[in-house]
């Protein structure tokens, strides 16, 4: 089910611009943060969907607020999933 993204057009446009920069070979890094429940995952899922529609390979990792989580776990998860 595709739930529409509401009220995040500015953020979506910014992320789409960064995706286009990366597609042109320009190094880019984006950090998305916010309170739980504000729609970060939904926004990123929409950007991933748009990127995949343009032929991009999208790697996903997840960050959870939990003590004892190893640093860079989200990156390790994304790369491990890709390698599998």
C-alpha positions as semicolon CSV with decimal commas, in nm:
position;residue;x (nm);y (nm);z (nm)
1;X;0,000;0,000;0,000
2;X;0,141;0,339;-0,098
3;X;0,040;0,602;0,159
4;X;0,083;0,954;0,017
5;X;0,353;1,175;0,163
6;X;0,189;1,488;0,305
7;X;0,356;1,809;0,419
8;X;0,713;1,713;0,334
9;X;0,752;1,860;-0,016
10;X;1,046;2,084;0,084
11;X;1,234;1,791;0,239
12;X;1,147;1,562;-0,054
13;X;1,272;1,823;-0,303
14;X;1,597;1,863;-0,109
15;X;1,656;1,487;-0,098
16;X;1,569;1,453;-0,466
17;X;1,831;1,722;-0,547
18;X;2,093;1,535;-0,347
19;X;2,002;1,212;-0,526
20;X;2,044;1,387;-0,863
21;X;2,383;1,521;-0,752
22;X;2,491;1,171;-0,654
23;X;2,365;1,033;-0,987
24;X;2,593;1,285;-1,161
25;X;2,890;1,155;-0,964
26;X;2,903;1,428;-0,702
27;X;2,972;1,295;-0,355
28;X;2,684;1,366;-0,124
29;X;2,586;1,280;0,232
30;X;2,257;1,356;0,401
31;X;2,172;1,316;0,768
32;X;1,804;1,301;0,851
33;X;1,700;1,335;1,213
34;X;1,389;1,414;1,411
35;X;1,158;1,306;1,686
36;X;1,002;0,959;1,669
37;X;0,689;0,945;1,459
38;X;0,744;1,256;1,245
39;X;0,775;1,061;0,919
40;X;1,149;1,014;0,864
41;X;1,111;0,652;0,751
42;X;0,819;0,740;0,525
43;X;1,016;1,024;0,365
44;X;1,318;0,801;0,305
45;X;1,100;0,524;0,165
46;X;0,958;0,771;-0,087
47;X;1,305;0,890;-0,189
48;X;1,418;0,526;-0,222
49;X;1,115;0,449;-0,440
50;X;1,193;0,746;-0,666
51;X;1,560;0,648;-0,688
52;X;1,482;0,286;-0,770
53;X;1,238;0,401;-1,039
54;X;1,534;0,583;-1,199
55;X;1,751;0,270;-1,182
56;X;1,947;0,348;-0,865
57;X;2,056;0,076;-0,627
58;X;1,926;0,171;-0,284
59;X;2,088;0,025;0,028
60;X;1,900;0,039;0,357
61;X;2,011;0,019;0,717
62;X;1,829;0,108;1,036
63;X;1,925;0,307;1,343
64;X;1,750;0,238;1,669
65;X;1,792;0,422;1,995
66;X;1,934;0,150;2,210
67;X;2,227;0,135;2,444
68;X;2,512;-0,085;2,336
69;X;2,444;-0,054;1,963
70;X;2,772;-0,071;1,772
71;X;2,873;0,242;1,583
72;X;2,794;0,242;1,212
73;X;2,554;-0,052;1,247
74;X;2,313;0,094;0,990
75;X;2,591;0,109;0,729
76;X;2,706;-0,244;0,813
77;X;2,347;-0,372;0,780
78;X;2,299;-0,202;0,443
79;X;2,624;-0,336;0,301
80;X;2,570;-0,688;0,439
81;X;2,222;-0,701;0,287
82;X;2,363;-0,590;-0,048
83;X;2,641;-0,850;-0,038
84;X;2,395;-1,131;0,041
